Amino acid sequence: MAIGVLAALFAGVFRYVDDHFHTPENFLANTETLADNADVRERLFDGFRTEIIALAEGEDLTAPDDPADEDGADDEVVDEASPVTDAQIERDQAIEEILLDAFDSDVYRQMFTEQLGSVQAQVIRAAELPDAALLRDTGQVYFDARRLYPSIYEALAGDPRTAEITQNAVPDSYGIYAVADRETTVNAAWWFVENGPSWRGLTFALAVLSLVGAVAVAERRPSRVIQFGMGMIGLALVVVVVVYIVRALVPLLTSSGSSAGPVVATYAANLGPLVSVMFRVMVIGAVLAVVGGIAKLIWPDDWVYGHVTDERGSHSVRRRRGTPEPQQPTPQPQQVPVAAAVPVGYPPYGYPAAPGWGQPYPGQPYAPNPYQQYPVGPFAQPGMAAPQYAGQPTVPVTQLPPELVPTGETPQIEAVASAESTRPADAAQAVPRVVASAVVPDDAGDPPRPDTASAADAPPGSPARADDDWDNDDDW
């Protein structure tokens, strides 16, 4: 499709070249306004005035310049030797009046129209020059205004202030002014001028075939027509912007003075038709876009666009019309971390402590424990295991209340009960130990005393025997 849009753009450019440069009638119609342009008239006026004054002074403008005149020394000498007189001032004023009348006459109009046709033929000839011929012929384009000299000389002869000038013959080079040559612009512009007629039909056919082919193979045909039309509008707008930029840069590329104005006017007159053609291209593109929009309303595209949001973000998806829309992914619930059971530590017996409890500061040993007779902590000797005491429970023994007995109806309570059922086997040995060390209260309300029967049966040195000895008055 891009090739078709470019072909449409070049078809418009070659159409402008063929109609403007290769058709004398169109070239005259597009540039005849230059005859009334103030810059062009001023350029011709200055040229004729300089030549006629040179004839009055007896100077030859066709002679090569003297290198001594570059520093301006001779001009100062001439100015001092021949000061301007009143007669010269009156003569120059008379010349200017005669030239103004000549440019307002019908002869000037006829001359300008004829020379526009001559300029058009010279431009085509310069564009068709081969590169090998440019060494001898640079493709100069001239504007010949010598037809004005007969009427101007007649007016000069009828005025006593300028009658003396007509005694000198007009040189053949007077009244001829250079307009352009092959070095005026880039060679690409001259190539377009040369190949305009031959490439106009080819690019137009290529643009049409590209549009038809793009629409035929497209899955979204109305949209393709819209894209083709919008592409034509965009490229034509770019060409218009470039034309105006070139027109703005022309004064910077020409010499300063009065020559910049005529050049700008000439470029404006010759590039104006190109801007008009580009506007036509934009209109054609807009028509195609509108036609594609209407066709899209009547025949919708087979493919439609949607969007899907997932872990990669929102992105567009294309699906055929009538197919189910893509399912939005269901976000997975985040797993809530469950706290793990941490064993309860008993530092006096060397059991592992809970994290963050009972740990020494970095680089310091454990505090001394009078109840521990074995080394612990970072200064313990390797290979020395802590003694194990039989009958010491690893976890506290707690009797479940009646409401926590598993019944099958409260899963939470059953989970707690199942956790209690996972106690070590030695936890049951703590029950006799606790019962044996319990005190039995008397029925009469006396202070609690140890069980004498059990104390008597206890071996010497046991805690029960120590309780029995506690009753002896000698121990107090």
Secondary structure, 3 states (H helix, E strand, C coil): CHHHHHHHHHHHHHHHHHHHHCCHHHHHHHHHHHHHCHHHHHHHHHHHHHHHHHHHHCCCCCCCCCHHHCCCHHHHHHHHHCCCCHHHHHHHHHHHHHHHHHHCCHHHHHHHHHHHHHHHHHHHHHHCCCHHHHHCCCCCEEEECHHHHHHHHHHHHCCCCCHHHHHCCCCCCCCEEEEECCCCCCHHHHHHHHHHHHHHHHHHHHHHHHHHHHHHHCCCHHHHHHHHHHHHHHHHHHHHHHHHHHHHHHHHHCCCCCCHHHHHHHHHHHHHHHHHHHHHHHHHHHHHHHHHHHHHHHCCCCEEEEEEEECCEEEEEEEECCCCCCCCCCCCCCCCCCCCCCCCCCHHHCCCCCCCCCCCCCCCCCCCCCCCCCCCCCCCCCCCCCCCCCCCCCCCCCCCCHHHCCCCCCHHHHHHHHHHCCCCHHHHHHHHHHHHCCCECCCCCCCCECCHHHHHHCCCCCHHHHHHHCCCHHHC
